[in-house]
Amino acid sequence: MSVRTGSSSLLFIPLWIPLLLAAVPTGLLWRADRRAARREHAGHCPHCGYDRTGLATTAKCPECGRG
């Protein structure tokens, strides 16, 4: 909704719109971070989820080649 006052206009934006625009990406990033932490804690590769049981902690993942 906009209101015209003299030579300028005001634009009113409900507060839930910017809140939603900030909350959705934040929630998705938080979920991805929690998933990676859970996999790593369970002995899985944080990137692809491959079970790293029996591998050295410094060894690269044989499935994806990362950490």
C-alpha positions in Angstrom: 0.0 0.0 0.0 1.4 3.4 -0.8 0.3 6.9 0.4 1.0 10.1 -1.3 1.9 13.0 0.9 2.6 16.2 -1.0 5.5 15.7 -3.3 6.7 12.4 -1.9 5.1 9.0 -1.4 5.4 6.4 1.3 5.4 2.7 0.7 4.1 0.4 3.5 5.5 -3.1 3.5 4.2 -5.6 6.1 6.9 -6.8 8.4 6.3 -10.4 7.7 7.5 -10.1 4.1 11.2 -9.1 4.9 11.1 -11.6 7.8 10.1 -14.4 5.5 12.7 -13.4 2.9 15.4 -13.7 5.6 14.0 -16.7 7.4 13.7 -19.1 4.4 17.4 -19.1 3.3 18.5 -19.0 7.0 16.4 -22.1 7.7 17.7 -24.0 4.7 21.3 -23.2 5.5 20.7 -24.2 9.1 19.2 -27.5 8.0 22.1 -28.3 5.7 24.6 -27.5 8.4 22.8 -29.7 11.0 22.6 -32.6 8.4 26.3 -32.4 7.7 27.2 -32.3 11.4 24.9 -35.3 12.1 26.6 -37.3 9.3 30.1 -36.4 10.4 29.3 -37.3 14.0 27.8 -40.7 12.9 31.1 -41.5 10.9 29.8 -40.5 7.5 31.2 -38.1 5.0 29.6 -34.7 5.6 29.4 -34.0 1.8 27.9 -37.2 0.3 26.9 -39.3 3.3 29.2 -42.2 2.5 29.9 -44.4 5.6 33.6 -43.9 6.5 33.7 -46.6 9.2 37.2 -48.1 9.2 38.9 -45.2 7.3 41.5 -43.0 8.9 40.2 -39.6 10.0 42.6 -37.9 7.6 41.8 -40.1 4.6 39.7 -38.6 1.7 36.3 -40.0 1.1 36.5 -42.8 -1.6 33.0 -41.9 -2.9 33.3 -38.1 -3.5 37.0 -37.4 -2.9 36.5 -34.7 -0.3 37.1 -34.4 3.4 
